[in-house]
Each structure stands twice: as structure tokens, then as C-alpha cells.
């Protein structure tokens, strides 16, 4: 019996001799510091502005782990245990967007944002697509997958706890007006803590594009206000997949219209409007197979005549280089100075009302719809 006891004691001594001696406080926290570095490009946000906050979502071993919302938009520090990680981020937080709602944010593959529906009493489109609000600016970024090993957490905690102890000793010595020979040791442990800190770069980009519509008109001086809706646009954007979803929606173009006269003698001009959009559903490109339309209503200067037009847009949309800070530019042009696309009649102005477009849009009575062959 005594012989067995000595064997056990000797085995325990051998095990202790083979281990690196570490402070007991290392055991309490097996994590490593991770710094997410948000690398903003000049054209990542319209007009070069940065958001006032970001929200980050971390997934460990395929499961949601934690989320962090911070005003530190350039970097964020978190403590993470060992595991295999995925991470994505969005600007601001979901609660700060009132035109969009967020779905499945704790599912890495399914996280998405959806345009909220709205109600208008003048849109006469056919079909079941929801009428939605136009998106606000939203940047999203996805980090490369990364791993944290148990050894990395132990090494980090070893150097971090020693650094913390040495700094406390130095502070106590300074308070007592005595000298502590710890500067070199502090520098050594600081370097080690820095080397074991994991840095994850993220490159956020705006997921929102623009839709720019131009329509040429004769008798352009007869136009008072214009409103429009366009069908077949994307309603959702899949944040980690970097593409639009399958849901379609109708987007509204109302207060954005402006008139430019191109030929005063012939009274030919064009109206322009630009809105924000997710683009086309399913990451699609313009195609003749797309059954989408642009419905346009023009209120004339007599304040009672309404001219309605329907344009088939399908493959008429062009993809142009994006304006700085946007994902893309979808361009629609109908007609030209030589061949205007719409032909409002001449009417007498209401009272003393002179010709010219107004920015405001009021409720109109429905007019007759004219289909435009393009």
C-alpha cells in the first residue's frame, strides 16, 4: 500500500514539473481580445460621411454568440473564447431604421433587411406586390471566418494578467514615492499582449442603390406635378450574401421630380427623379423577361387634368457606374428631345397660375391611362 502511495506522489510531481507555471487567475477567463477594425473607404458612405454607430453580430461554431452596438465606428474590442467564428456588421442599429425592418439577424446565412410597406391611394397598378418605402442608407460588412484556439486564450490571459499585476505594482510604487524596477517587464508583457490580440478587418459597403428616371415631354410647360410608381423592384437585401432577395415590391417616385426645358420654342423638356432602391430581385440584371412597369401620372396646370402613362421597363433599365457612396445606379430614359415620350394636351392655367412644376404632390382624381409602346 505504501509503495502504491509513493508511485502516485512521484507521478504527480512529474506532471507538475512538466507544466509551465502560470498564475491561478488565468483560469477564471479563457478568452482573447479581438479587435474588429472597420476600414471605411471614401466612397462607402454618401458625401463621405460616416455613421454615428455600428452593430456587430458574432457567431461561434455555427451558432449566434453575441452582438455589440458601439459608437466606435473605426474599431471595436470584444473578448471571445476558443471557437470558429463568423461575423458581420451593419451601420447604426436595427431600431434606428424606420423605413426598413430586419429579419433573422441571429442567423448568419439568413440575416436580411426588408422595406416596410406603405399605403397610397393613387397607385392604380395591377398585381399583388406590396407598395414599400424607399430605403435609407445602410452599410454592411462581412468579416472573413477566423479561429481562436484554447492555446491562444491561455497565452493571452497569461501575459495579460502579468501585465495587469506589474502595472498595479508600478502604480503602488509611484503612490508611495518608491521606485519599482518593472518598466522593462511591462514593455515585454505589453508587446506579448499586443501580439496575441487578434485583429479582424471589415470593409463595409452601402447596400443601397439609386434609380434615376428621365421622361421627355412636349408641352412640358403644361406640367404642374408628377408622381409615379415602378413595379418589380427588390424588397429585401440579404446582408451576408450580398445580394437582393426574391421578394418584389412597388416603389414610389413622388416628390422628387424636377422639370428642365430643353427646347423653349417647341416647349419640349424632360422631367427627372431619383430615388433610393435595393435594385432588382434575386440579384437580377435587366432583361426582356422581366414584366415590370413604370406608372406615371401628370397633373397639368389647370389643376384638374391628369394624364396617366404606363411604360414597360423590363430590359429598358441600364446599369451605370454608381454615384460615390452607393452600390449601383439604375437608369431609365424614355423619349428624347426629338421624340418626346409623353404628350400632355394644352390647357388653360388655373386662375393666375403660371406654368411650371411644383415640388409638392396633392391628392388628384384619376385620369385616363395611356400605354406607351417602347
Buried (B, 14 or more C-beta within 10 A) or exposed (E): EEEEEEEEEEEEEEEEEEEEEBEEBBEEBBBBBBEBEBEBEEBBBBEEEBBEBBBBBBBBEEEBBEBBBBEEBEBBEBBBEBBEBBBBBBBBBBEBBEBBBBBEBEBBEEBBBBBBEBEEEBBEBEEEBBBBBBBBBBBBBBBEEBEBEEEBBBBBBBBBBBBBBBBEBBEEBEEEEEEBEBEEBBEBBBEBBEEBBBEBEBBBBBBBBBBBBBBBBBBBBBBBBBBBBBBBBBBBBBBBBBBBBEBBBBBBBBBBBEBEBBEEEBBBBBBBBBBBBBBBBEBBEBEEEBEBBBBBBBBBBBBEBBBBBBBBBBEBBEBEEBBBBBBBBBBBBBBEEEEBBBBBEEBEBEEEEEBEBBEEBEEBEEBEBEEBEE
